[in-house]
Amino acid sequence: EQGVAVSGSKDRFAILWDMDKKRYVRRLGDAHPGPLRQVSVNRSNANVLTFAETVVSYFHVNGELLARVDLVGVHGRVQLKLPETVLVTSCDDYQDGILLVSGHKAGQVALWDLPEGPGVRTFSLRATLGTGQNASVVALCTDAGQRRLAAGDDRGNVSLWASYETSNAAPKTPFYA
């Protein structure tokens, strides 16, 4: 939608491409901590999310590093397992919404926002969801309106949540099963 694409590889770099002009734009950031496992473009602003090892980095389309977080370990009172997949939503940085979704081993799905602040920020864990399966979450997807979230695991199960905004219920987490 924004006319950009991003590629990532085992050389630990992400490259931003202009799809309209069909040419290289820039390399994003310094080398990541390991080979890039996944890259994703925010549909609303063309900012780029990269995932290497257990670290997620979020870059402005101009190449500036906006945020970084290690997805493993204790965040608040929640112990997250090894991450398997990530998804950037089309939420803008300045909105109070979920910007990052991560899928982990043992059926964990984590929802992250990006608090305002100067310099390179860190994502903040807003909520975790459980798939009810003790399997690795390997695929994540939202619908076009970002009101539903689907998580697929390595055993072929799919879990689906709908935003509380689509119902009369008002739970403590942004999505409910």
Phi, psi and omega in degrees: 000328182265000179077019178234156172224159178227142176236151178220154183210183180287351176284001174078020179238149173249138181240132177263134183238142173269112184283334178290316181267353180055054180210163176296138176251302181192161171269138183263115173069179173283179179303137177285169184293348179191184178304141179289127179269330185200147173225152183207145180249132175287121185292339183272334185222000179068011173293157191239135175252133176237151183225117179222134184057246178243011187253133174252133176239145181233121185246142169292152180302338178279359176103350181289132175287120181265322186202158177208146176207143171268120187281352181263148174110197184267126176236109188069241177250014185252128175265113180267139176280179179302134179283148179245328184205157178223161179215129172266136178272181176262018174292140176281155182304321186281347180280151176273078183212178180281120181259331185227137172237133178235142177251137188232171172297162178064023173077019180273139171234126183246139180248127187237142170242176184234096181298150176294153177166167180279159174065201179286122183265171175238143178295150180243129179289120180266320182197159171237148177239149176247140179277346184083001179243145175266062183223156181288131174281117186245353180214139178226145180203143171245158174284174185301325180273359181057037178254350178228143180235131176243141177230127178253142180249174185285002175254003178092007178274148176236131174250143183230134176235149175243145178296144177297343178292344180266003182225177176273349180283154179225073180288176182283340180254157182294342179230155174228156182278000000 
